[in-house]
Amino acid sequence: MKIKTQYAMVLNLDKCIGCHTCSIPCKNVWTNRKGAEYMWFNNVESKPGVGYPQKWENQDVHRGGWRLKGGRLKLKAGGRLHKGINIFHNPDLPTIDEYYEPWSYEYAKLVNSRRQRHQPSIRPRSQLTGEPIHLRWGPNWEDDLAGLGETGAGDINFKNLEYTTYLQFRHVFMFWLPRLCEHCLNPACVASCPSGALYKREEDGIVLVDQERCRGWRYCVSGCPYKKVYFNWKTGRAEKCIFCYPRVEAGLTTLCAHSCVGRIRYVGLLLYDADRISEAASAASGCEIYPAHLDILLDPDDPAVRETAAAAGLPAHIIAAAARSPVYKLIKAWALALPLHPEFRTLPMVWYIPPLSPVSQHVESSQAPDFIDHLRIPITYLANLLTAGEEAPVRQALKRLSAVRQYMRSQRVENRIDAQVLDKAGISSDTVEKMYRLLALARLEERFVLPTAPIQDDDIFIRQGGCGYGGSV
């Protein structure tokens, strides 16, 4: 067993209101320069839809991630020979139109135009060429189901569903899906880079790009199945989400998590067995990857795990932070959070709590055995999105979320204890209280557990009078 640490994030889709507040500080801080106009390290998509870039989930089109061939993992886009042959033409690379051609307006004309009877108007101009353009797509083109009638057929999560039924007014459904780099345990972008410019940090698992080594081959862009690596057309280098590592190193959470008004994000540290990554990613079928992924995540409260981690050289404050982390509880202990498209075999480390939704058909009781099957958002759709089509984990998560709501309502509103709903969900009253605390009431320090380096007495920063450093967490 080789124990390593990994930062992870959990997003509660049951609480996301689609305000895009997470995207704005990320854009302002990390991609506010020439060549990065079209980049959104964090974006919020409306589901259903084909997303940004278009059809990013369809690996028959973009050939990102891994596949299993002869019991061994192979990049879907091909190995060294394929890349060598196509090194000057990458056939799997998304075009700028599949993202969107960034545009702006000559706002000064509204103020400086000559006096006239009619209010002046301005046309969109490409930020790439400076020429007027006709707008055809954008980063939020499908926001709140806009255009879904045309793009809905391209959403691969409608697999085994009649998508035309769910595009009708009576049956339509919607939820928001915030997305960022998954900082995977088995990142295809790192394996795809001919220059070795992409790497996964040993100490915390954050995936970064070495700008000095990057040669702009862009195989990392096509290799990432989530399409969260971008090419800066001005510098000729790849760029991606850096998990706000300058903030994280100081014990502060990421900008997207810090700014989230819905408080849907949880950030913390996980311990995992690095020796079993290949085994988990090589599971025989897509449905088996999620349970195999869970198996390599280690319980930080297990004395044997703590002892092995300490023997491996992990500092005590790191192990303690992993034990206090909210992400392990949400991901494994309570099995509420699920990975995004585990069938890509990258073992993503940004997890999602599936959204509950109103009952779309009449049922006699909200405690009916098939209550979950009558939710407006189809279980099959969520399973295709989060568990490679396996519905059981999605059902379990939704039943537990529903049980928390029903139990707390019976306790706080009806002044009685309804333990029956807990038995059906397979959880105890103590667990429900902890779930409710974390999902509804948790303070910032409970949602974000980010260890910093211990402060030494002779630390130079302390002698300088302090530079934002506090005690070790």
Secondary structure, DSSP 8 states (H G I E B T S, - for coil): --EEEEEEEEEETTT-----TTHHHHHHHHS-STT-TT--SSEEEEESS-TTTTTTT-HHHH--SEEEETTEEEETT--HHHHHHTTT--TT---HHHH---EEE-THHHHHS---SS-----EEETTT-SB------TTTTGGGTTHHHHGGG-GGGTTS-HHHHTSTTT---EEEEE-----SS-HHHHH-TT--EEE-TTT--EEE-TTT-----HHHHH-TT--EEEETTTTEEEE--TTHHHHTTT---HHHHH-TT--EEEEEEEEEGGGHHHHHT-SSHHHHHHHHHHTEE-TT-HHHHHHHHHTT--HHHHHHHHH-HHHIIIIIS---EES-GGGSS--SEEEE-----BSS--S-TTSTTGGGGBSS-HHHHHHHHSTT-HHHHHHHHHHHHHHHHHHHHHHTSSS--THHHHHHT--HHHHHHHHIIIII--HHHHB--------TT-HHHHTT-SS--S--
